[in-house]
Amino acid sequence: MKYLKNKLSNAIYTLLCVVILCTSCTSSNDFGKGKNQLQQQGYTNIKDTGYSWFCCDEKDTFSTGFNALDKQGNEVKGCICSGVLKGVTVRFE
């Protein structure tokens, strides 16, 4: 019984660490910088959609998804990527 309890505790701790890691991989500061870049290019109604899986390069630390409207009113999707000692990169899907 004790072995099962330890195994369950380890699984819960591992799951908790994964959840914390995944939710901490977005940066509101970098989203703000990327949003400013998008606004300067004429995009409007820019919304943060949270962490974006597989959108950024493996060297990026943060990956925040977004939805926006372009100059013609079409909806576009993409992500704002950033990393330690690296600027912000905007990528479109």
PAZAPA-4460 file (N, C-alpha, C; in steps of 0.05 Angstrom, whole numbers, plus 32768, in hexadecimal, padded with zeros to 4 digits):
% residues 93
    n_x    n_y    n_z   ca_x   ca_y   ca_z    c_x    c_y    c_z   seq   type   mol
   8010   7FE8   8000   8000   8000   8000   8011   8019   8000     1      M     A
   8027   8018   8010   8038   8030   8012   8046   8035   7FF7     2      K     A
   804E   801F   7FE9   805A   8022   7FCE   8047   802F   7FBB     3      Y     A
   802E   8028   7FBB   8019   8034   7FAA   8015   8051   7FB0     4      L     A
   8015   8058   7FCA   8012   8073   7FD2   8029   8085   7FC9     5      K     A
   8042   807B   7FCB   8059   8089   7FC2   8059   808D   7FA3     6      N     A
   8050   8078   7F95   804E   8079   7F78   803A   808E   7F6F     7      K     A
   8023   808E   7F7D   800E   80A2   7F77   8017   80BE   7F7D     8      L     A
   8025   80C2   7F93   8030   80DC   7F9B   8043   80E6   7F86     9      S     A
   8055   80D5   7F7C   8068   80DC   7F67   805A   80E4   7F4E    10      N     A
   8045   80D5   7F46   8036   80DC   7F2E   8028   80F7   7F31    11      A     A
   801D   80FD   7F48   8010   8116   7F4C   8024   812D   7F4B    12      I     A
   803B   812A   7F57   8050   813E   7F56   805A   8143   7F3A    13      Y     A
   805D   812E   7F2B   8066   8130   7F0F   8051   813F   7EFF    14      T     A
   8038   8138   7F02   8023   8145   7EF3   8021   8163   7EFB    15      L     A
   8024   8169   7F14   8023   8184   7F1D   803A   8194   7F11    16      L     A
   8052   8189   7F10   8069   8196   7F03   8064   819C   7EE6    17      C     A
   8059   8188   7ED8   8053   818C   7EBB   803F   81A2   7EB7    18      V     A
   802A   81A3   7EC7   8016   81B8   7EC5   8022   81D4   7ECA    19      V     A
   8032   81D6   7EDE   803F   81F0   7EE5   8052   81F8   7ECE    20      I     A
   8061   81E5   7EC4   8074   81EB   7EAE   8064   81F5   7E95    21      L     A
   804F   81E8   7E8E   8040   81EF   7E76   8032   820A   7E79    22      C     A
   8028   8210   7E91   801A   8229   7E94   802D   8241   7E98    23      T     A
   8046   823B   7E9E   805A   8250   7EA2   806A   8256   7E89    24      S     A
   8063   824A   7E73   8071   824E   7E5A   8066   8264   7E48    25      C     A
   8056   8275   7E54   804C   828D   7E46   8056   82A5   7E55    26      T     A
   805A   82BB   7E47   8064   82D3   7E53   8052   82EA   7E4B    27      S     A
   8045   82F7   7E5E   8033   830D   7E58   8043   8325   7E4F    28      S     A
   805C   8329   7E59   806D   833E   7E50   8074   833B   7E33    29      N     A
   807C   8323   7E2B   8083   831E   7E0F   806A   8320   7DFD    30      D     A
   8053   8317   7E07   803B   831A   7DF8   8035   8337   7DF2    31      F     A
   803A   8348   7E06   8036   8365   7E02   8048   8370   7DED    32      G     A
   8061   8367   7DEC   8074   8371   7DD8   806C   8367   7DBC    33      K     A
   8063   834E   7DBB   805A   8343   7DA1   8040   8351   7D98    34      G     A
   802F   8357   7DAB   8016   8364   7DA4   801C   8380   7D99    35      K     A
   802F   838E   7DA4   8037   83A8   7D9A   8041   83A6   7D7D    36      N     A
   8051   8391   7D77   805B   838D   7D5C   8044   8388   7D49    37      Q     A
   8031   8378   7D51   801A   8372   7D40   8009   838B   7D3B    38      L     A
   8005   839B   7D50   7FF6   83B4   7D4D   8003   83C7   7D3A    39      Q     A
   801E   83C9   7D3B   802D   83DA   7D29   802A   83D1   7D0C    40      Q     A
   8025   83B7   7D07   8021   83AD   7CEC   8004   83AD   7CE4    41      Q     A
   7FF2   83B8   7CF4   7FD6   83BC   7CEC   7FC3   83A6   7CF6    42      G     A
   7FCC   8394   7D07   7FBA   837F   7D12   7FAA   838B   7D29    43      Y     A
   7F91   8382   7D2B   7F80   838C   7D41   7F73   8374   7D4F    44      T     A
   7F65   837A   7D65   7F56   8366   7D74   7F68   834E   7D7B    45      N     A
   7F80   8354   7D85   7F94   833F   7D8B   7F8E   8333   7DA7    46      I     A
   7F8A   8318   7DA7   7F82   830A   7DC0   7F97   82F4   7DC6    47      K     A
   7F9E   82F3   7DDF   7FB0   82DF   7DEA   7FA0   82C4   7DEC    48      D     A
   7FAA   82AF   7DE0   7F9D   8295   7DE2   7FAC   8281   7DF3    49      T     A
   7FC1   828B   7E01   7FCF   8279   7E14   7FE7   826B   7E06    50      G     A
   7FF1   8257   7E14   8008   8248   7E0A   8002   823B   7DEF    51      Y     A
   8014   823D   7DDD   8011   8232   7DC2   8025   821C   7DBD    52      S     A
   801B   8203   7DBC   802C   81EC   7DB8   8038   81EB   7D9C    53      W     A
   8050   81E5   7D99   805E   81DF   7D80   805E   81F6   7D6C    54      F     A
   805A   820E   7D76   805A   8226   7D64   8075   8232   7D62    55      C     A
   8084   8233   7D77   809E   8241   7D78   80B4   822D   7D75    56      C     A
   80CC   8238   7D72   80E4   8228   7D6F   80EC   821B   7D8A    57      D     A
   80FB   8205   7D89   8103   81F8   7DA2   8115   8209   7DB3    58      E     A
   8121   821E   7DA8   8132   8230   7DB7   8123   8246   7DC6    59      K     A
   8109   8248   7DC0   80F8   825C   7DCD   80EF   8252   7DE8    60      D     A
   80EE   8264   7DFB   80E5   825D   7E16   80C7   8260   7E19    61      T     A
   80BC   8276   7E0D   80A0   827C   7E0F   8092   827A   7DF4    62      F     A
   8079   8272   7DF4   8069   826F   7DDC   804C   8276   7DE3    63      S     A
   8044   828E   7DDB   8029   8297   7DE1   8019   829A   7DC8    64      T     A
   8003   828C   7DC6   7FF2   828D   7DAE   7FE1   82A7   7DAD    65      G     A
   7FD8   82AE   7D95   7FC7   82C5   7D93   7FB4   82C2   7D7B    66      F     A
   7F9E   82D0   7D7C   7F8C   82D4   7D65   7F8A   82F2   7D60    67      N     A
   7F88   82FA   7D47   7F86   8316   7D41   7F77   831A   7D26    68      A     A
   7F71   8333   7D20   7F65   833A   7D06   7F7A   834A   7CF6    69      L     A
   7F7D   8343   7CDD   7F90   8352   7CCC   7F82   836A   7CC1    70      D     A
   7F90   8379   7CAF   7F85   8392   7CA4   7F6C   838E   7C94    71      K     A
   7F68   8376   7C89   7F51   8371   7C79   7F3A   8365   7C8A    72      Q     A
   7F3F   8361   7CA3   7F2A   8355   7CB5   7F2A   8337   7CB7    73      G     A
   7F3F   832B   7CAB   7F41   830D   7CAC   7F4D   8305   7CC7    74      N     A
   7F43   82EF   7CD2   7F4F   82E5   7CEB   7F69   82D6   7CE5    75      E     A
   7F7D   82DC   7CF5   7F97   82CF   7CF2   7F9E   82C3   7D0E    76      V     A
   7FAD   82AD   7D0D   7FB6   82A0   7D25   7FD5   829E   7D24    77      K     A
   7FE0   829D   7D3B   7FFD   829A   7D3D   8007   8299   7D59    78      G     A
   8021   829D   7D5D   802C   829D   7D78   8042   82B2   7D7A    79      C     A
   8047   82B9   7D93   805D   82CC   7D99   8071   82BC   7DA8    80      I     A
   8089   82BA   7D9D   809F   82A9   7DA8   80B4   82BB   7DB4    81      C     A
   80C0   82B2   7DCA   80D6   82C0   7DD6   80E7   82AD   7DE7    82      S     A
   80FE   82B7   7DEE   8110   82A6   7DFE   8122   82B8   7E0E    83      G     A
   8132   82AB   7E1E   8146   82B9   7E2F   815B   82C6   7E1D    84      V     A
   8160   82DF   7E21   8174   82EF   7E11   816D   82EE   7DF3    85      L     A
   8153   82EF   7DED   814A   82EE   7DD2   8132   8300   7DCF    86      K     A
   812E   830C   7DB9   8117   831E   7DB4   80FE   830E   7DB0    87      G     A
   80E9   831C   7DA8   80CF   8310   7DA3   80CC   830B   7D85    88      V     A
   80C1   82F3   7D7E   80BC   82EC   7D63   809E   82E6   7D60    89      T     A
   8092   82F1   7D4B   8076   82EB   7D45   8074   82D7   7D2F    90      V     A
   8066   82C1   7D33   8063   82AD   7D1E   8045   82A9   7D18    91      R     A
   803F   82A5   7CFF   8023   82A0   7CF7   801F   8283   7CEF    92      F     A
   8007   8279   7CF4   8000   825E   7CEC   7FF9   825D   7CCF    93      E     A
***
